[in-house]
């Protein structure tokens, strides 16, 4: 079974402070991890995926297979980063099944 | 040029009624999904279709019946609505095969009174 855990329901940081949104996963195969973001009253959209190794809107995430983690980081939070963030895991082999974590609401305080 | 569109955006109805939510995607994807987001913002997969065939059915009550007339459409019909069905329902699509990112619709907020 695949599982994604996001331990923080709410994370409040001041503008300009570093951000780290935690994500841990459980999966027996080789995982593909994603971060999705949902801004207020908008649809969920892909933020980044580990295979791309890219930085989007200043966010980065590194897959740590030893710790089974895929934490999302940004060195300096901006007010526009306030949103709901979901970590997601996609199964490998056969048809894709994407499992989402419970989400973390990031609140950036001006 | 909306990629994944759902209708209606809001749906308010009484217990016991039957309602449908429609979803269409113009991305050329062949896999479509329905997700339910509850009041705590938990996002849980309900169904997945690949080329009009059901491939994932996550212990959803029989009152929920998805229908895919073609690979660009995946509709959700709900019979005998219950209070607990109140949620935001998201349609999504992706290319088939592994690890393709999901493209979501704007969601349908269903309120059962």
Backbone of each chain as ProteinMPNN parsed JSONL, in Angstrom:
{"seq_chain_A": "XXXXXXXXXXXXXXXXXXXXXXXXXXXXXXXXXXXXXXXXXXXXXXXXXXXXXXXXXXXXXXXXXXXXXXXXXXXXXXXXXXXXXXXXXXXXXXXXXXXXXXXXXXXXXX", "coords_chain_A": {"N_chain_A": [[0.851, -1.202, 0.0], [0.399, 2.275, -0.635], [1.331, 5.299, 0.92], [1.051, 8.654, 2.004], [2.334, 11.092, 4.093], [1.721, 14.108, 5.658], [2.722, 15.913, 8.169], [2.043, 18.385, 9.268], [-0.764, 20.409, 9.642], [-1.137, 23.077, 9.453], [1.033, 25.688, 8.686], [2.649, 28.453, 9.762], [4.477, 31.241, 8.804], [6.719, 34.055, 8.848], [6.923, 36.63, 6.415], [9.675, 36.445, 4.263], [10.994, 34.635, 5.806], [12.486, 31.318, 6.061], [10.987, 28.405, 4.538], [9.718, 25.172, 5.184], [8.023, 22.484, 4.155], [6.845, 19.509, 5.282], [7.03, 16.14, 4.107], [6.445, 12.754, 4.118], [6.743, 9.422, 2.903], [5.36, 6.18, 2.141], [6.103, 3.378, 0.446], [6.486, 0.498, -1.507], [7.687, 0.18, -3.967], [9.497, 1.918, -6.591], [9.283, 5.229, -6.09], [7.434, 7.983, -7.512], [7.422, 11.306, -6.866], [5.467, 14.202, -6.148], [4.684, 17.696, -5.792], [1.77, 19.475, -5.272], [-0.138, 22.494, -5.563], [-2.66, 24.534, -4.164], [-4.086, 27.457, -4.602], [-6.064, 30.033, -3.053], [-9.418, 29.502, -3.806], [-8.828, 28.437, -6.29], [-7.932, 25.991, -8.781], [-6.316, 22.834, -8.118], [-2.9, 22.588, -8.847], [0.034, 21.464, -10.51], [3.072, 21.826, -8.817], [5.811, 21.045, -8.557], [7.898, 18.258, -9.555], [9.739, 15.419, -8.538], [11.388, 14.171, -10.341], [12.084, 16.022, -12.188], [13.798, 17.746, -11.022], [13.779, 20.52, -10.607], [13.446, 24.075, -9.916], [10.683, 25.787, -8.866], [9.0, 28.773, -8.717], [10.748, 29.462, -6.742], [10.715, 27.334, -5.033], [11.988, 24.183, -3.965], [12.482, 20.629, -3.931], [13.769, 17.727, -2.54], [14.237, 14.329, -3.099], [14.602, 11.979, -0.649], [15.535, 8.938, -0.292], [16.45, 7.318, 1.735], [15.398, 8.385, 4.069], [12.828, 8.336, 3.332], [11.526, 10.711, 2.414], [10.245, 13.833, 1.124], [10.572, 16.683, 1.273], [9.381, 20.029, 0.957], [10.894, 23.059, 0.116], [11.718, 26.503, 0.639], [13.748, 29.316, 0.497], [13.061, 31.986, 1.201], [10.087, 33.119, 2.218], [7.177, 34.337, 0.507], [4.315, 36.527, 0.445], [2.483, 35.752, -1.473], [2.823, 33.058, -1.554], [1.139, 31.858, 0.164], [-1.058, 29.26, 0.599], [-2.621, 26.048, -0.035], [-0.822, 23.125, 0.251], [-0.061, 20.104, -1.283], [1.43, 16.989, -0.99], [2.247, 14.337, -3.166], [2.136, 10.949, -4.294], [3.002, 8.821, -6.887], [2.189, 5.673, -8.137], [4.257, 3.058, -9.474], [4.51, 1.058, -12.417], [2.187, -0.455, -14.446], [-1.152, 0.871, -14.399], [-1.477, 4.271, -13.446], [-1.673, 5.294, -10.1], [-2.445, 7.878, -8.046], [-1.668, 9.042, -4.935], [-2.574, 11.275, -2.45], [-1.239, 13.376, 0.128], [-2.467, 14.667, 3.289], [-2.37, 17.356, 3.14], [-0.968, 20.632, 3.678], [-1.538, 23.712, 5.052], [-0.136, 26.66, 4.151], [0.663, 29.628, 5.627], [1.617, 32.819, 5.107], [2.835, 35.392, 6.9], [2.527, 38.875, 6.751]], "CA_chain_A": [[0.0, 0.0, 0.0], [1.165, 3.513, -0.672], [0.818, 6.281, 1.867], [1.771, 9.927, 2.063], [2.058, 11.757, 5.359], [2.124, 15.499, 5.848], [2.414, 16.016, 9.601], [1.556, 19.71, 9.678], [-1.972, 20.871, 8.974], [-0.977, 24.514, 9.248], [2.374, 26.213, 8.936], [2.657, 29.919, 9.661], [5.822, 31.823, 8.806], [6.746, 35.466, 8.469], [7.465, 36.954, 5.095], [11.13, 36.483, 4.256], [11.541, 33.516, 6.58], [12.543, 30.064, 5.292], [9.82, 27.524, 4.633], [9.906, 23.759, 4.899], [6.794, 21.703, 4.296], [7.311, 18.131, 5.392], [6.305, 15.06, 3.444], [7.049, 11.429, 4.19], [5.946, 8.485, 2.12], [5.557, 4.753, 2.346], [5.821, 2.713, -0.837], [7.431, -0.599, -1.677], [8.358, 0.279, -5.257], [10.266, 3.133, -6.832], [8.226, 6.241, -6.11], [7.508, 9.273, -8.204], [6.812, 12.245, -5.93], [5.037, 15.49, -6.68], [4.021, 18.681, -4.941], [0.709, 20.242, -5.897], [-0.515, 23.661, -4.783], [-4.018, 25.038, -4.404], [-4.289, 28.809, -4.113], [-7.448, 30.263, -2.637], [-10.459, 29.484, -4.834], [-8.298, 28.008, -7.578], [-7.769, 24.545, -8.928], [-5.015, 22.246, -7.799], [-1.989, 22.59, -9.986], [1.353, 20.892, -10.229], [4.124, 22.78, -8.478], [7.025, 20.443, -9.084], [8.02, 16.813, -9.449], [11.128, 15.165, -8.149], [12.183, 13.697, -11.47], [12.507, 17.168, -12.977], [14.882, 18.41, -10.288], [13.73, 21.934, -10.963], [12.966, 25.003, -8.907], [9.515, 26.506, -9.365], [8.613, 29.86, -7.797], [11.708, 29.464, -5.64], [10.577, 26.112, -4.254], [12.708, 22.985, -4.37], [12.201, 19.462, -3.098], [14.712, 16.648, -2.804], [13.79, 13.013, -2.668], [15.55, 11.289, 0.219], [14.992, 7.578, -0.198], [16.814, 6.744, 3.03], [14.432, 8.869, 5.055], [11.514, 8.324, 2.648], [10.964, 12.057, 2.559], [10.245, 14.698, -0.054], [10.19, 17.959, 1.875], [9.351, 21.198, 0.068], [11.615, 24.139, 0.776], [11.915, 27.787, -0.028], [14.578, 30.078, 1.442], [12.443, 33.24, 1.649], [8.661, 33.052, 1.923], [6.478, 35.522, 0.008], [2.891, 36.483, 0.788], [1.743, 35.017, -2.502], [3.006, 31.619, -1.362], [0.075, 31.352, 1.035], [-1.876, 28.322, -0.181], [-2.664, 24.687, 0.463], [0.18, 22.339, -0.467], [-0.268, 18.662, -1.19], [2.455, 16.081, -1.476], [1.568, 13.22, -3.82], [2.981, 9.843, -4.728], [2.446, 8.071, -8.01], [2.673, 4.295, -8.169], [4.961, 2.661, -10.693], [4.06, -0.225, -12.94], [0.766, -0.522, -14.756], [-1.88, 2.127, -14.391], [-1.031, 5.192, -12.416], [-2.543, 5.668, -9.001], [-1.821, 8.978, -7.33], [-2.146, 9.188, -3.564], [-2.239, 12.584, -1.902], [-1.182, 13.586, 1.569], [-3.609, 15.393, 3.83], [-2.23, 18.776, 2.835], [-0.505, 21.596, 4.674], [-1.864, 25.092, 4.707], [0.962, 27.596, 4.427], [0.199, 31.004, 5.843], [2.765, 33.731, 5.198], [2.402, 36.592, 7.622], [3.272, 40.028, 6.22]], "C_chain_A": [[0.881, 1.244, 0.0], [0.506, 4.532, 0.242], [1.699, 7.52, 1.84], [1.36, 10.64, 3.337], [2.592, 13.182, 5.344], [1.75, 15.842, 7.285], [1.814, 17.345, 10.037], [0.307, 20.076, 8.903], [-1.825, 22.332, 8.587], [0.455, 24.898, 9.576], [2.341, 27.712, 8.708], [4.081, 30.425, 9.767], [5.706, 33.299, 8.45], [7.349, 35.616, 7.079], [8.987, 37.086, 5.197], [11.785, 35.357, 5.036], [11.618, 32.267, 5.701], [11.311, 29.197, 5.553], [10.253, 26.088, 4.382], [8.603, 23.039, 5.19], [7.186, 20.235, 4.232], [6.391, 17.147, 4.678], [7.104, 13.779, 3.615], [6.151, 10.449, 3.466], [6.276, 7.056, 2.511], [5.151, 4.063, 1.052], [6.882, 1.681, -1.089], [8.22, -0.509, -2.978], [9.21, 1.525, -5.359], [9.285, 4.289, -7.01], [8.511, 7.406, -7.052], [6.75, 10.246, -7.323], [6.544, 13.587, -6.598], [4.642, 16.407, -5.533], [3.001, 19.42, -5.802], [0.347, 21.405, -4.976], [-1.928, 24.085, -5.163], [-4.116, 26.421, -3.776], [-5.774, 29.012, -3.844], [-8.388, 30.331, -3.84], [-9.935, 29.141, -6.229], [-8.159, 26.489, -7.62], [-6.405, 24.097, -8.433], [-4.141, 22.275, -9.049], [-0.641, 22.047, -9.557], [2.33, 22.005, -9.9], [5.459, 22.247, -8.988], [7.004, 18.933, -8.855], [9.483, 16.46, -9.271], [11.984, 14.805, -9.349], [12.738, 14.861, -12.28], [13.668, 17.906, -12.337], [14.928, 19.915, -10.586], [13.268, 22.766, -9.773], [11.83, 25.806, -9.529], [9.105, 27.53, -8.317], [9.516, 29.876, -6.571], [11.647, 28.234, -4.762], [11.432, 24.993, -4.841], [12.294, 21.845, -3.45], [13.164, 18.367, -3.505], [14.173, 15.35, -2.264], [14.897, 12.361, -1.861], [15.006, 9.886, 0.46], [15.323, 6.931, 1.138], [15.822, 7.125, 4.113], [13.001, 8.824, 4.523], [10.811, 9.661, 2.807], [11.088, 12.826, 1.255], [9.78, 16.072, 0.419], [10.305, 19.094, 0.865], [9.978, 22.383, 0.792], [11.654, 25.396, -0.073], [12.681, 28.676, 0.942], [13.896, 31.332, 2.005], [10.965, 33.248, 1.245], [8.117, 34.397, 1.455], [4.996, 35.394, 0.351], [2.097, 35.665, -0.211], [1.943, 33.505, -2.435], [1.922, 31.02, -0.477], [-0.893, 30.516, 0.213], [-1.905, 26.992, 0.555], [-1.698, 23.875, -0.391], [-0.045, 20.852, -0.208], [0.942, 17.926, -1.757], [1.733, 14.876, -2.078], [2.567, 12.195, -4.303], [2.272, 9.095, -5.832], [3.052, 6.68, -8.033], [3.354, 4.009, -9.489], [4.444, 1.308, -11.145], [2.571, -0.244, -13.199], [0.115, 0.838, -14.731], [-1.48, 2.96, -13.197], [-2.091, 5.374, -11.351], [-1.817, 6.726, -8.187], [-2.483, 9.127, -5.974], [-1.661, 10.515, -3.016], [-2.101, 12.523, -0.384], [-2.371, 14.426, 1.998], [-3.511, 16.903, 3.644], [-1.715, 19.587, 4.012], [-0.867, 22.99, 4.189], [-0.704, 25.979, 5.114], [0.385, 28.994, 4.514], [1.437, 31.886, 6.025], [2.276, 35.051, 5.764], [3.22, 37.794, 7.156], [4.154, 40.687, 7.297]], "O_chain_A": [[1.972, 1.249, 0.57], [-0.72, 4.615, 0.326], [2.916, 7.442, 1.677], [0.171, 10.773, 3.626], [3.764, 13.422, 5.055], [0.572, 16.04, 7.583], [1.147, 17.417, 11.07], [0.3, 20.062, 7.672], [-2.315, 22.772, 7.547], [1.012, 24.494, 10.597], [2.043, 28.183, 7.611], [4.806, 30.082, 10.701], [4.732, 33.734, 7.837], [8.179, 34.815, 6.647], [9.511, 37.748, 6.093], [12.994, 35.149, 4.938], [10.899, 32.165, 4.707], [10.694, 29.246, 6.616], [11.051, 25.816, 3.485], [8.143, 22.993, 6.331], [7.78, 19.778, 3.256], [5.169, 17.297, 4.649], [8.292, 13.726, 3.296], [4.934, 10.628, 3.422], [7.308, 6.767, 3.116], [4.002, 4.153, 0.618], [8.067, 1.956, -0.904], [9.312, -1.068, -3.077], [9.598, 2.115, -4.351], [8.536, 4.318, -7.986], [9.658, 7.751, -7.337], [5.565, 10.045, -7.054], [7.281, 14.036, -7.476], [4.308, 15.947, -4.44], [3.306, 19.915, -6.888], [0.506, 21.313, -3.758], [-2.331, 24.005, -6.323], [-4.218, 26.544, -2.556], [-6.622, 28.269, -4.338], [-8.179, 31.113, -4.768], [-10.541, 29.519, -7.233], [-8.262, 25.81, -6.598], [-5.466, 24.888, -8.345], [-4.605, 22.015, -10.159], [-0.238, 22.158, -8.4], [2.409, 23.006, -10.612], [6.152, 22.915, -9.756], [6.208, 18.411, -8.075], [10.361, 17.139, -9.803], [13.179, 15.102, -9.373], [13.742, 14.714, -12.977], [14.426, 18.602, -13.012], [15.998, 20.488, -10.789], [12.773, 22.245, -8.774], [11.993, 26.424, -10.582], [8.888, 27.182, -7.156], [9.087, 30.263, -5.484], [12.445, 28.098, -3.835], [11.578, 24.876, -6.058], [11.818, 22.067, -2.337], [13.349, 18.109, -4.695], [13.712, 15.272, -1.125], [16.017, 12.21, -2.35], [14.134, 9.676, 1.303], [14.568, 6.09, 1.625], [15.453, 6.311, 4.959], [12.069, 9.239, 5.213], [9.671, 9.74, 3.264], [11.918, 12.514, 0.401], [8.725, 16.557, 0.012], [11.208, 19.113, 0.029], [9.636, 22.674, 1.938], [11.628, 25.359, -1.304], [12.295, 28.779, 2.107], [14.128, 31.698, 3.157], [10.64, 33.37, 0.064], [8.532, 35.453, 1.933], [4.486, 34.288, 0.527], [1.151, 34.967, 0.156], [1.303, 32.759, -3.175], [1.803, 29.798, -0.384], [-1.48, 31.004, -0.754], [-1.301, 26.83, 1.616], [-1.753, 23.933, -1.619], [-0.197, 20.413, 0.932], [1.405, 18.214, -2.86], [0.71, 14.442, -1.548], [3.694, 12.524, -4.672], [1.088, 8.774, -5.724], [4.27, 6.52, -7.958], [3.061, 4.645, -10.502], [3.992, 0.506, -10.329], [1.775, -0.07, -12.277], [0.761, 1.847, -15.011], [-1.191, 2.456, -12.112], [-3.265, 5.583, -11.658], [-0.711, 6.497, -7.699], [-3.695, 9.314, -5.872], [-0.477, 10.84, -3.106], [-2.756, 11.728, 0.289], [-3.181, 14.845, 1.172], [-4.45, 17.638, 3.95], [-1.982, 19.278, 5.174], [-0.545, 23.386, 3.069], [-0.337, 26.038, 6.287], [-0.286, 29.473, 3.6], [2.201, 31.716, 6.975], [1.425, 35.727, 5.186], [4.45, 37.753, 7.161], [4.843, 41.667, 7.016]]}, "seq_chain_B": "XXXXXXXXXXXXXXXXXXXXXXXXXXXXXXXXXXXXXXXXXXXXXXXXXXXXXXXXXXXXXXXXXXXXXXXXXXXXXXXXXXXXXXXXXXXXXXXXXXXXXXXXXXXXXXXXX", "coords_chain_B": {"N_chain_B": [[-10.13, 28.208, -23.616], [-9.925, 26.303, -21.69], [-8.46, 23.619, -19.96], [-9.281, 21.351, -18.381], [-12.544, 21.029, -17.666], [-15.3, 21.456, -15.521], [-18.727, 20.981, -14.801], [-21.691, 21.441, -12.857], [-20.335, 24.445, -11.28], [-21.149, 24.999, -8.717], [-23.371, 23.184, -6.644], [-26.341, 22.755, -5.138], [-28.462, 20.835, -3.25], [-31.16, 18.702, -2.135], [-31.32, 16.133, 0.37], [-31.565, 12.766, -0.761], [-32.027, 13.313, -3.396], [-31.062, 12.899, -6.9], [-28.112, 13.561, -8.679], [-25.909, 14.925, -11.207], [-22.501, 15.409, -12.217], [-20.485, 16.93, -14.604], [-17.59, 16.375, -16.636], [-14.997, 17.445, -18.73], [-12.163, 17.132, -20.842], [-9.679, 18.715, -22.824], [-7.144, 18.029, -23.468], [-6.182, 15.874, -24.74], [-5.632, 13.7, -23.219], [-5.719, 10.303, -21.977], [-6.48, 9.236, -19.626], [-8.626, 9.654, -16.904], [-9.913, 11.073, -13.853], [-11.758, 11.028, -10.74], [-11.767, 12.93, -7.845], [-12.37, 13.394, -4.364], [-12.716, 16.082, -2.186], [-12.824, 16.703, 1.124], [-14.328, 18.449, 3.956], [-12.183, 18.919, 5.573], [-10.202, 19.302, 3.843], [-9.014, 17.008, 2.923], [-7.882, 14.999, 0.275], [-9.106, 12.612, -1.773], [-8.885, 9.803, -3.878], [-11.464, 8.679, -6.036], [-12.38, 7.4, -8.426], [-10.857, 6.066, -11.41], [-10.401, 6.265, -14.862], [-9.316, 4.734, -17.852], [-9.024, 5.255, -21.181], [-11.853, 5.039, -21.427], [-12.363, 2.889, -19.804], [-12.946, 1.527, -16.597], [-10.501, 1.661, -14.126], [-9.663, 2.147, -11.554], [-11.342, 1.888, -8.545], [-12.189, 3.123, -5.688], [-13.405, 1.871, -3.147], [-15.931, 3.182, -3.111], [-19.266, 4.176, -2.348], [-22.036, 2.438, -3.88], [-23.864, 4.228, -4.791], [-22.603, 6.127, -6.191], [-21.866, 6.564, -9.492], [-19.724, 6.472, -12.06], [-19.387, 7.574, -15.455], [-18.085, 7.144, -18.657], [-18.321, 8.35, -21.654], [-16.605, 8.809, -23.761], [-13.045, 9.146, -24.235], [-12.495, 11.737, -23.555], [-14.305, 12.631, -21.772], [-15.679, 12.366, -18.525], [-18.144, 11.612, -16.477], [-19.968, 12.045, -13.411], [-22.362, 10.459, -11.617], [-24.66, 10.722, -9.0], [-26.655, 8.976, -6.851], [-29.499, 9.181, -4.64], [-28.696, 11.213, -2.695], [-26.738, 12.007, 0.205], [-26.164, 13.665, 3.383], [-23.47, 13.475, 4.03], [-22.237, 13.466, 1.621], [-21.607, 15.95, 0.892], [-19.16, 18.012, -0.345], [-16.159, 18.989, -2.116], [-15.793, 18.149, -5.41], [-13.364, 17.001, -7.542], [-12.385, 16.783, -10.865], [-9.904, 15.229, -12.866], [-7.205, 14.835, -15.222], [-4.8, 12.88, -17.064], [-1.904, 11.899, -18.984], [-1.63, 8.535, -20.08], [0.237, 5.856, -18.588], [3.222, 5.818, -16.626], [3.648, 8.12, -13.965], [2.77, 10.582, -14.953], [1.891, 13.956, -14.613], [-1.062, 15.185, -12.937], [-3.827, 16.998, -14.25], [-6.042, 19.295, -13.106], [-9.571, 20.026, -12.805], [-11.681, 22.875, -11.976], [-13.227, 22.156, -9.879], [-16.241, 21.041, -8.251], [-18.492, 22.266, -6.053], [-20.402, 20.595, -3.922], [-23.321, 20.742, -2.087], [-25.308, 19.247, 0.227], [-28.468, 19.388, 1.567]], "CA_chain_B": [[-9.095, 27.198, -23.81], [-9.802, 25.582, -20.43], [-7.975, 22.285, -20.217], [-10.206, 20.427, -17.738], [-13.677, 21.841, -17.225], [-16.354, 20.746, -14.801], [-19.983, 21.71, -14.583], [-21.66, 22.868, -12.52], [-19.338, 24.852, -10.298], [-21.819, 24.839, -7.426], [-24.563, 22.346, -6.717], [-27.01, 22.667, -3.844], [-29.593, 19.957, -3.455], [-31.665, 18.1, -0.909], [-31.083, 14.695, 0.59], [-32.418, 11.857, -1.501], [-32.05, 13.624, -4.833], [-30.023, 12.356, -7.78], [-27.475, 14.66, -9.408], [-24.74, 14.571, -12.026], [-21.45, 16.386, -12.458], [-19.857, 16.596, -15.878], [-16.181, 16.758, -16.782], [-14.456, 17.305, -20.08], [-10.794, 17.624, -20.985], [-9.272, 18.897, -24.224], [-5.691, 17.885, -23.484], [-5.812, 14.658, -25.442], [-5.269, 12.655, -22.261], [-6.607, 9.144, -22.035], [-6.829, 8.808, -18.273], [-9.367, 10.669, -16.161], [-10.088, 10.727, -12.446], [-12.565, 11.831, -9.841], [-11.278, 13.03, -6.488], [-13.263, 14.072, -3.427], [-12.031, 16.869, -1.157], [-13.808, 16.918, 2.179], [-14.278, 19.742, 4.656], [-10.842, 19.077, 6.163], [-9.299, 19.454, 2.705], [-8.412, 15.748, 2.506], [-8.135, 14.733, -1.136], [-9.1, 11.163, -1.891], [-9.305, 9.341, -5.192], [-12.675, 7.881, -6.071], [-12.37, 6.571, -9.623], [-9.96, 6.403, -12.504], [-10.745, 5.63, -16.132], [-8.329, 4.82, -18.91], [-9.689, 4.938, -22.452], [-13.253, 4.715, -21.153], [-12.505, 1.703, -18.953], [-12.702, 1.761, -15.178], [-9.31, 0.964, -13.662], [-9.563, 2.314, -10.109], [-12.596, 2.161, -7.854], [-11.702, 3.097, -4.312], [-14.436, 1.613, -2.124], [-16.915, 4.255, -3.127], [-20.616, 3.595, -2.336], [-22.666, 2.174, -5.177], [-24.673, 5.38, -5.191], [-21.769, 6.913, -7.109], [-21.631, 5.81, -10.727], [-19.056, 7.24, -13.115], [-19.648, 7.146, -16.839], [-17.145, 7.752, -19.587], [-18.793, 8.099, -23.017], [-15.401, 8.778, -24.594], [-11.916, 9.379, -23.341], [-12.414, 13.15, -23.194], [-15.378, 12.935, -20.832], [-15.931, 11.467, -17.398], [-19.218, 12.199, -15.685], [-20.208, 11.394, -12.124], [-23.762, 10.503, -11.228], [-24.822, 10.337, -7.599], [-28.051, 8.68, -6.487], [-29.908, 9.229, -3.223], [-27.672, 12.012, -2.018], [-26.717, 12.05, 1.657], [-25.469, 14.845, 3.919], [-22.03, 13.231, 4.006], [-21.704, 13.624, 0.263], [-21.202, 17.351, 0.72], [-17.705, 18.084, -0.53], [-15.769, 19.504, -3.428], [-15.414, 17.04, -6.271], [-12.433, 17.427, -8.582], [-12.051, 15.939, -11.993], [-8.522, 15.422, -13.311], [-6.807, 13.967, -16.328], [-3.362, 12.756, -17.279], [-1.532, 10.923, -20.011], [-1.502, 7.205, -19.491], [1.63, 5.534, -18.31], [3.663, 6.172, -15.291], [4.228, 9.365, -13.49], [2.337, 11.792, -15.648], [1.2, 14.818, -13.651], [-2.495, 15.366, -13.095], [-4.366, 18.322, -14.547], [-7.312, 19.321, -12.398], [-10.61, 21.002, -13.067], [-11.869, 23.858, -10.911], [-13.974, 21.588, -8.773], [-17.684, 21.267, -8.094], [-18.833, 22.268, -4.624], [-21.713, 19.981, -3.712], [-23.887, 20.92, -0.746], [-26.544, 18.488, 0.398], [-29.168, 19.931, 2.743]], "C_chain_B": [[-8.854, 26.384, -22.528], [-9.44, 24.138, -20.697], [-8.914, 21.215, -19.664], [-11.346, 21.265, -17.176], [-14.748, 20.962, -16.609], [-17.579, 21.63, -14.734], [-20.928, 20.835, -13.771], [-20.532, 23.185, -11.536], [-19.888, 24.694, -8.881], [-23.086, 24.014, -7.635], [-25.135, 22.231, -5.312], [-28.284, 21.863, -4.059], [-30.018, 19.331, -2.129], [-31.322, 16.617, -0.837], [-32.064, 13.869, -0.216], [-32.474, 12.112, -2.991], [-30.924, 12.909, -5.578], [-29.444, 13.516, -8.583], [-26.271, 14.147, -10.194], [-23.77, 15.74, -12.124], [-20.728, 15.956, -13.733], [-18.414, 17.092, -15.919], [-15.723, 16.477, -18.202], [-13.022, 17.813, -20.091], [-10.421, 17.675, -22.465], [-7.752, 18.806, -24.379], [-5.229, 16.67, -24.271], [-5.37, 13.543, -24.515], [-6.218, 11.474, -22.379], [-6.919, 8.566, -20.667], [-7.506, 9.958, -17.541], [-9.715, 10.131, -14.786], [-11.188, 11.581, -11.817], [-11.95, 11.752, -8.452], [-12.324, 13.755, -5.648], [-12.417, 14.805, -2.392], [-13.048, 17.216, -0.077], [-13.566, 18.25, 2.908], [-12.926, 19.994, 5.321], [-9.777, 19.176, 5.083], [-8.563, 18.166, 2.346], [-8.833, 15.453, 1.082], [-8.003, 13.233, -1.361], [-9.604, 10.729, -3.258], [-10.574, 8.504, -5.069], [-12.602, 6.876, -7.225], [-11.269, 7.028, -10.573], [-10.387, 5.609, -13.724], [-9.588, 5.803, -17.099], [-9.001, 4.369, -20.203], [-11.085, 4.363, -22.241], [-13.434, 3.484, -20.271], [-12.141, 2.022, -17.518], [-11.472, 0.975, -14.737], [-9.097, 1.119, -12.164], [-10.948, 2.637, -9.562], [-12.292, 2.001, -6.38], [-12.827, 3.013, -3.297], [-15.412, 2.775, -1.985], [-18.301, 3.612, -3.109], [-21.2, 3.446, -3.736], [-23.53, 3.321, -5.679], [-23.91, 6.282, -6.173], [-21.496, 6.053, -8.34], [-20.982, 6.72, -11.768], [-19.424, 6.681, -14.482], [-18.71, 7.897, -17.763], [-17.584, 7.446, -21.014], [-17.657, 8.073, -24.043], [-14.251, 9.237, -23.719], [-11.734, 10.842, -22.95], [-13.437, 13.545, -22.135], [-15.463, 11.89, -19.737], [-16.938, 12.159, -16.49], [-19.416, 11.391, -14.411], [-21.671, 11.57, -11.763], [-23.879, 9.997, -9.8], [-26.302, 10.155, -7.304], [-28.263, 8.877, -4.989], [-28.903, 9.982, -2.37], [-27.859, 12.047, -0.507], [-25.926, 13.278, 2.116], [-23.952, 14.695, 3.801], [-21.401, 13.328, 2.623], [-21.262, 15.055, 0.0], [-19.692, 17.443, 0.716], [-17.436, 18.837, -1.82], [-15.255, 18.324, -4.242], [-14.553, 17.583, -7.416], [-12.278, 16.356, -9.637], [-10.599, 16.225, -12.373], [-8.246, 14.51, -14.495], [-5.287, 13.904, -16.389], [-3.12, 11.877, -18.502], [-1.447, 9.575, -19.328], [-0.027, 6.888, -19.328], [2.045, 6.129, -16.994], [3.988, 7.64, -15.136], [3.876, 10.605, -14.29], [1.59, 12.668, -14.66], [-0.282, 14.942, -13.972], [-2.825, 16.822, -13.4], [-5.788, 18.352, -13.999], [-8.282, 20.334, -12.984], [-10.754, 21.929, -11.868], [-12.654, 23.331, -9.724], [-15.451, 21.925, -8.825], [-17.988, 21.177, -6.61], [-20.261, 21.787, -4.475], [-22.143, 20.181, -2.266], [-25.217, 20.204, -0.686], [-27.228, 18.964, 1.68], [-30.298, 18.992, 3.201]], "O_chain_B": [[-7.766, 25.856, -22.299], [-10.037, 23.495, -21.56], [-9.3, 20.288, -20.376], [-11.133, 22.112, -16.308], [-15.058, 19.879, -17.104], [-17.487, 22.853, -14.625], [-20.968, 19.62, -13.967], [-19.865, 22.283, -11.029], [-19.167, 24.301, -7.964], [-23.77, 24.129, -8.652], [-24.5, 21.682, -4.411], [-29.084, 22.172, -4.941], [-29.307, 19.429, -1.128], [-31.074, 15.958, -1.846], [-33.238, 14.218, -0.343], [-32.907, 11.258, -3.765], [-29.978, 12.394, -4.982], [-30.183, 14.351, -9.103], [-25.701, 13.098, -9.894], [-24.171, 16.904, -12.115], [-20.404, 14.783, -13.918], [-18.074, 18.105, -15.309], [-16.016, 15.434, -18.787], [-12.7, 18.802, -19.432], [-10.793, 16.802, -23.248], [-7.158, 19.405, -25.275], [-4.03, 16.458, -24.452], [-4.799, 12.549, -24.964], [-7.361, 11.613, -22.817], [-7.556, 7.517, -20.565], [-7.022, 11.09, -17.555], [-9.803, 8.922, -14.569], [-11.504, 12.677, -12.278], [-11.651, 10.67, -7.945], [-13.06, 14.609, -6.142], [-11.512, 14.223, -1.794], [-14.016, 17.934, -0.331], [-12.718, 19.052, 2.518], [-12.567, 21.139, 5.6], [-8.582, 19.138, 5.378], [-7.608, 18.192, 1.57], [-9.995, 15.631, 0.718], [-6.935, 12.653, -1.167], [-10.623, 11.223, -3.739], [-10.738, 7.728, -4.127], [-12.743, 5.669, -7.027], [-10.819, 8.174, -10.553], [-10.698, 4.422, -13.628], [-8.963, 6.862, -17.166], [-9.486, 3.242, -20.302], [-11.442, 3.332, -22.811], [-14.568, 3.079, -20.018], [-11.15, 2.702, -17.252], [-11.4, -0.236, -14.947], [-8.412, 0.295, -11.557], [-11.633, 3.537, -10.049], [-12.154, 0.884, -5.88], [-13.156, 4.011, -2.655], [-15.673, 3.273, -0.889], [-18.51, 2.603, -3.781], [-20.898, 4.22, -4.645], [-23.883, 3.373, -6.857], [-24.505, 7.09, -6.886], [-20.962, 4.949, -8.234], [-21.624, 7.63, -12.292], [-19.726, 5.498, -14.641], [-18.557, 9.115, -17.669], [-17.253, 6.383, -21.539], [-17.748, 7.393, -25.065], [-14.461, 9.669, -22.586], [-10.901, 11.151, -22.098], [-13.428, 14.68, -21.656], [-15.338, 10.691, -19.985], [-16.63, 13.149, -15.827], [-19.077, 10.209, -14.346], [-22.158, 12.692, -11.621], [-23.284, 8.984, -9.432], [-27.1, 11.074, -7.487], [-27.336, 8.755, -4.188], [-28.333, 9.428, -1.43], [-28.981, 12.108, -0.004], [-25.136, 13.851, 1.365], [-23.243, 15.658, 3.51], [-20.18, 13.276, 2.48], [-20.613, 15.333, -1.008], [-19.026, 17.008, 1.656], [-18.355, 19.263, -2.52], [-14.375, 17.589, -3.794], [-14.953, 18.489, -8.148], [-12.069, 15.181, -9.336], [-10.126, 17.35, -12.213], [-8.966, 13.54, -14.735], [-4.586, 14.755, -15.841], [-4.027, 11.199, -18.986], [-1.216, 9.497, -18.122], [0.838, 7.576, -19.87], [1.29, 6.854, -16.346], [4.519, 8.296, -16.033], [4.63, 11.578, -14.291], [0.732, 12.169, -13.931], [-0.699, 14.821, -15.124], [-2.196, 17.746, -12.884], [-6.629, 17.538, -14.38], [-7.89, 21.344, -13.568], [-10.043, 21.791, -10.872], [-12.736, 23.985, -8.685], [-15.856, 22.953, -9.368], [-17.77, 20.141, -5.983], [-21.208, 22.477, -4.85], [-21.415, 19.831, -1.337], [-26.138, 20.507, -1.445], [-26.626, 18.941, 2.754], [-30.991, 19.288, 4.174]]}, "name": "protein", "num_of_chains": 2, "seq": "XXXXXXXXXXXXXXXXXXXXXXXXXXXXXXXXXXXXXXXXXXXXXXXXXXXXXXXXXXXXXXXXXXXXXXXXXXXXXXXXXXXXXXXXXXXXXXXXXXXXXXXXXXXXXXXXXXXXXXXXXXXXXXXXXXXXXXXXXXXXXXXXXXXXXXXXXXXXXXXXXXXXXXXXXXXXXXXXXXXXXXXXXXXXXXXXXXXXXXXXXXXXXXXXXXXXXXXXXXXXXXX"}
